[in-house]
Amino acid sequence: MDTSCIYDCKVWHSRLSPKKYAFNFATFMVLLDLDELKQPEHLKQTIGPVLSLFYSFNKSDHIDATDKDILEKVLDYVKESSSLLRDRITKVRLLTNLKFAGFVFSPISVFYCFDASDSLVASVIEVENTFRERKLYLIDLSKGNTNEVHEKEFYVSPFSSVDGRFHFHVTAPEEILDLEVTSFDQSTKLLQAGLRGKRIKLNATNLWKMTLCHPYSCLLVWLAIHMHAGILYLKGVPHYAKQEKPEVQKPYYSRQVQR
């Protein structure tokens, strides 16, 4: 039985400092079983020939720009931090956006890593900024914890410092999807963001429904990011240039510098 699915999602974002600002919007994301993606034409057979003209999945849209098998990319990254954790992982599912009409933008994607008993033992959070840089954060969930703190070391927004911290809250994607990220600058809680979704079957009928409800969702997210940035600028929220503190910025992949 296929484990890939769609999540009908609500995304929320709440800035707490230095000025309050909040918004939320509805969208959808897909959870893709990386083993299923290895099967030729699997996605096309799942969503049908017509939708396949618009939707696609490219391995180069995640982790780095290579066409290396994406499961191998994930496992190699986990192994950089923990070979023991990597050895426990037997299957990986990816929460992300499909490419639509040749365009894709996923501010956050999550690789959920399971062991042989189907217990969630780790996740890899992939954050992408509008400069098309990607930063990976490994969350060790093998001891049953659902929260972990990481140094940001990444330019996500001109309205938050690159030398802050991310607090991640991650649970297994089941009937309900729940993911939260809190950003701190020094000792100040700057913002909280997250998404909550309801699982529905990945098939042509449901993908048509999601497409009609949320057309051009990736492009609209990209445009919304810039629109909300303009609002924060008009509100007088302090901003940081991309060129500031380059020594602190450590993307895993960028168009300029590849690892």
FIRODO-120041 format. One record per residue (C-alpha): residue in three letters; x, y, z. Coordinates in steps of 0.1 Angstrom, whole numbers, plus 2048, in hexadecimal, padded with zeros to 3 digits. Each point is the difference from the previous one (the first is absolute). Example, Ala and Ser with C-alpha at 12.3 -4.5 7.8 and 13.67 -1.06 7.14 Angstrom:
ALA87B7D384E/SER80E8227F9/
***
This chain:
MET800800800/ASP80D8237F7/THR80A81581E/SER8038207EC/CYS7E3819806/ILE7F58247FF/TYR7FC81681F/ASP7E681B7FE/CYS81281A815/LYS7FC820813/VAL820814803/TRP80481A81C/HIS81A81A807/SER80281781F/ARG81B81A805/LEU80380A824/SER81D819800/PRO80981C7FB/LYS7DD8067F2/LYS7E37E87FF/TYR7F47F37DF/ALA7ED7E07F7/PHE7F17EF7E2/ASN7F47DD7F6/PHE7F67F07DF/ALA7F37DF7F2/THR8157EB7E9/PHE8097DB7FA/MET8207EB801/VAL8087DD7F6/LEU8107E4814/LEU8157EB7E9/ASP80E7DD808/LEU8238017F1/ASP7FF7DA7FA/GLU7E08057EB/LEU81181C7EC/LYS81B7E77F5/GLN7E67EE7EC/PRO7FF80D7DC/GLU7E18147F7/HIS7F27FB824/LEU7F6824805/LYS7F18027DD/GLN7EC7E1806/THR7F480D821/ILE7F38227F5/GLY7F87F87DC/PRO80D80B7DE/VAL7EF8237FF/LEU80C80C822/SER8227F27F7/LEU80381A7E5/PHE80081A81C/TYR80E7EF81F/SER8227F0804/PHE81B7F7819/ASN8258067FA/LYS81B7F2815/SER8158207FA/ASP7E6815813/HIS80C7F3821/ILE8207FF815/ASP8168087E2/ALA7FC8057DB/THR80C7DE7F6/ASP7EB7E47F1/LYS80D7E7819/ASP7E67EA810/ILE7EF81581A/LEU7FE7E581A/GLU8267FC7FD/LYS804826805/VAL7EC7FF820/LEU8127E280E/ASP82280E7F7/TYR7F7820812/VAL7F47EE820/LYS8207EB7FF/GLU815820802/SER7F2805823/SER7F97DD80C/SER8087DF7EF/LEU7EC7EE81C/LEU7E18147F8/ARG8047FB7DB/ASP8027DA805/ARG7DE800811/ILE7EE8117E3/THR7EE7E87E8/LYS7E78187F0/VAL7FD8257FA/ARG7E18157F6/LEU8038247F4/LEU7E781C807/THR80381A7E5/ASN7F18117E2/LEU7FE7F17DE/LYS80D8157E3/PHE7E38107ED/ALA80480C7DD/GLY825800803/PHE801814821/VAL8057F5823/PHE808811821/SER7FF7EF821/PRO80A81781D/ILE8017E1816/SER8017DB7F7/VAL8037E3819/PHE8107DE7FB/TYR7F07E881A/CYS8177E3807/PHE7F27DF80D/ASP80F7E080E/ALA7F67DC7F8/SER7E3802819/ASP7F381F7EF/SER80A81681D/LEU80B8247F9/VAL82580180A/ALA80B8207EF/SER7F681C7E9/VAL8148177E9/ILE7F18237FD/GLU8098117DF/VAL7FB825801/GLU8038137DF/ASN8028267FC/THR7F88167E2/PHE8258007F6/ARG7FB7DB7F9/GLU8187F681C/ARG7F77E1815/LYS8087F9824/LEU7FC7DE810/TYR7F97F9825/LEU8027DD80D/ILE7E77F981C/ASP8087E0815/LEU7DE7F280B/SER80D7DD809/LYS7FC806825/GLY7DB80A7FD/ASN806826802/THR7ED8167E9/ASN813821805/GLU82380B7F7/VAL8138207FE/HIS81980A7E5/GLU81581E7F8/LYS7F08117E2/GLU8208087ED/PHE7EB8097E2/TYR7F181F7EF/VAL7DB7F8800/SER7F0823802/PRO80E8237FF/PHE7EC80681F/SER8127E7816/SER8247FD809/VAL8147E37F2/ASP8107F8822/GLY7E07F6812/ARG7F27DE809/PHE7E47EA7F3/HIS7EB7EB817/PHE7F07E37EC/HIS7E27EC80B/VAL7FC7E17EB/THR7E87E3802/ALA7F97E37E9/PRO7E98087E2/GLU7E17EC806/GLU7DB8097FB/ILE80982280D/LEU8208127F6/ASP80F81781A/LEU8208147FD/GLU80C81F813/VAL81F8177FE/THR80881B819/SER81B8197F8/PHE81581181B/ASP81881D7FE/GLN8177FE81E/SER7E77FD81D/THR7E280F7ED/LYS7E57EB7F0/LEU7FC8107DE/LEU7E67EB7EF/GLN7ED7DF7FF/ALA7F57EF7E1/GLY7F17DE7F8/LEU7E97EB7EB/ARG7E47E8808/GLY7F17EA7E6/LYS7E67E47FB/ARG80B7E17EC/ILE7EE7F77E0/LYS8087E67E6/LEU81780A7E4/ASN7ED7F97E0/ALA7F58147E2/THR7DE80980E/ASN80E80F820/LEU81D8127EE/TRP7E78107E9/LYS7EC80C81E/MET81F80F810/THR80B8107E0/LEU7DF8117FB/CYS7FF80B825/HIS82480C800/PRO80B8077DC/TYR8258097FB/SER8057FB825/CYS8278007FE/LEU8008207ED/LEU7E7810817/VAL8157F781E/TRP81F8107F0/LEU7EC81F7F8/ALA7F1801823/ILE8237FF810/HIS80981F7ED/MET7DF811807/HIS8037FA825/ALA82480C7FF/GLY7F48217F2/ILE7E680381C/LEU81B7FA81A/TYR81681A7F0/LEU7E381A800/LYS7FB7F7825/GLY82380B807/VAL80D7DD80A/PRO826801801/HIS8107EC7E3/TYR8217EF7F9/ALA8128007DE/LYS80A7DF7F1/GLN82480C7FF/GLU801804826/LYS8137E6814/PRO8097E97E3/GLU8167EB818/VAL7E17F5813/GLN7EC7F57E2/LYS8067DB7F9/PRO7E77F37E6/TYR8037DC7F7/TYR7FB8087DC/SER7FF8217EC/ARG8018087DB/GLN821812806/VAL8127E7817/GLN7FA7DB7FD/ARG80B7E5818/
***
